Amino acid sequence: MANLVYKRVSTDQQSTDRQNLVLDEAGIEDPVVFEEEAGTSSRLHPLDRTKFGDLLAYARPGDTVHISEMFRLVRGTGHILDVLDILHRDRLALRIHDGAFSSMDLTARHPRPESCCPP
């Protein structure tokens, strides 16, 4: 099972230093890193981002996706649910290492009515 690390910054004036610190402190074994180009907007749906797409294509059931904080991957509830649907479908775990949701298991099955979900 692989440890897949996803990193993103919103502007080219930002760096991944803080993300690196959090993820290094987590002691992730043999990470496979997927890092978006600097300036990848948080407005872009996570499933439309190049490197996150690469991560999903690389991932195998049982792998764990690691992010430093939730907002590095998603900004809104709709995006969270869309990403969780994909992680569930592909049987991937999500580990958030700092901030909001860092102590919760977001990959536990969540009920989502069929009428709310795009095909």
C-alpha positions as CSV (number, residue, x, y, z in Angstrom):
1,M,0.0,0.0,0.0
2,A,1.4,3.4,-1.1
3,N,1.5,6.7,0.8
4,L,0.4,9.3,-1.7
5,V,1.2,12.9,-0.8
6,Y,-0.7,15.8,-2.4
7,K,0.6,19.4,-2.2
8,R,-0.8,22.7,-3.7
9,V,-0.3,26.4,-3.3
10,S,-2.7,29.0,-4.7
11,T,-0.2,31.6,-5.9
12,D,3.3,31.6,-7.2
13,Q,4.3,33.8,-4.3
14,Q,3.5,31.0,-1.9
15,S,5.7,28.0,-1.1
16,T,5.0,24.5,0.2
17,D,7.3,25.0,3.2
18,R,4.6,24.7,5.8
19,Q,3.1,21.7,4.1
20,N,6.5,20.1,3.9
21,L,7.0,20.7,7.7
22,V,3.6,19.2,8.6
23,L,4.1,16.2,6.3
24,D,7.7,15.6,7.4
25,E,6.6,15.7,11.1
26,A,4.0,13.0,10.2
27,G,6.7,10.6,9.4
28,I,5.1,9.3,6.2
29,E,7.0,6.2,5.0
30,D,8.1,6.2,1.3
31,P,5.9,9.0,0.1
32,V,5.0,9.3,-3.5
33,V,4.6,13.1,-4.0
34,F,2.1,14.8,-6.4
35,E,2.6,18.6,-6.3
36,E,0.6,21.0,-8.4
37,E,2.3,23.8,-10.3
38,A,2.4,27.0,-8.1
39,G,-0.6,29.1,-8.6
40,T,-3.2,26.3,-9.0
41,S,-6.3,28.0,-8.0
42,S,-8.5,26.7,-5.2
43,R,-11.4,27.7,-7.4
44,L,-10.5,24.8,-9.7
45,H,-12.4,21.7,-8.7
46,P,-9.9,19.2,-7.2
47,L,-11.0,16.5,-9.7
48,D,-10.0,18.9,-12.5
49,R,-6.5,19.5,-11.2
50,T,-3.6,17.9,-13.1
51,K,-1.6,16.4,-10.3
52,F,-4.5,15.3,-8.3
53,G,-5.8,13.5,-11.4
54,D,-2.3,11.9,-11.7
55,L,-2.5,10.8,-8.1
56,L,-5.9,9.2,-8.6
57,A,-4.6,7.4,-11.8
58,Y,-1.6,6.1,-9.9
59,A,-3.5,5.1,-6.7
60,R,-4.5,1.5,-6.0
61,P,-7.1,0.2,-3.5
62,G,-5.7,0.4,0.0
63,D,-3.4,3.4,-0.7
64,T,-3.6,6.4,1.6
65,V,-3.8,10.0,0.3
66,H,-2.0,12.4,2.7
67,I,-2.5,16.2,2.8
68,S,-1.2,18.7,5.3
69,E,-4.6,20.5,5.7
70,M,-8.0,20.1,4.2
71,F,-7.9,23.4,2.3
72,R,-4.9,22.3,0.3
73,L,-7.3,19.9,-1.4
74,V,-10.8,21.3,-1.2
75,R,-12.5,24.6,-0.2
76,G,-16.2,23.8,-0.1
77,T,-18.6,21.1,1.1
78,G,-19.5,20.1,-2.5
79,H,-15.9,19.5,-3.4
80,I,-15.3,17.5,-0.2
81,L,-18.2,15.2,-1.0
82,D,-17.1,14.8,-4.7
83,V,-13.6,13.9,-3.6
84,L,-14.8,11.5,-0.9
85,D,-17.1,9.8,-3.5
86,I,-14.0,9.1,-5.6
87,L,-11.9,8.0,-2.7
88,H,-14.6,5.6,-1.6
89,R,-15.1,4.3,-5.1
90,D,-11.4,3.6,-5.4
91,R,-11.0,2.3,-1.8
92,L,-8.5,5.0,-0.8
93,A,-7.9,6.4,2.6
94,L,-7.5,10.1,3.3
95,R,-5.2,11.3,6.1
96,I,-5.3,15.1,7.0
97,H,-2.4,15.9,9.2
98,D,-3.2,19.4,10.6
99,G,-6.1,21.8,11.0
100,A,-9.8,21.2,10.4
101,F,-10.8,17.5,10.1
102,S,-7.3,16.2,11.2
103,S,-8.8,14.1,13.9
104,M,-11.8,12.7,11.9
105,D,-12.0,9.7,9.6
106,L,-13.6,11.3,6.5
107,T,-13.3,8.1,4.5
108,A,-15.9,6.3,6.6
109,R,-18.9,5.7,4.5
110,H,-21.1,8.8,4.2
111,P,-24.7,8.7,3.1
112,R,-25.4,10.9,0.1
113,P,-28.7,10.9,-1.7
114,E,-28.5,9.9,-5.3
115,S,-30.5,13.0,-6.3
116,C,-27.7,15.3,-5.1
117,C,-24.8,13.8,-7.0
118,P,-23.7,14.6,-10.6
119,P,-23.2,11.5,-12.8
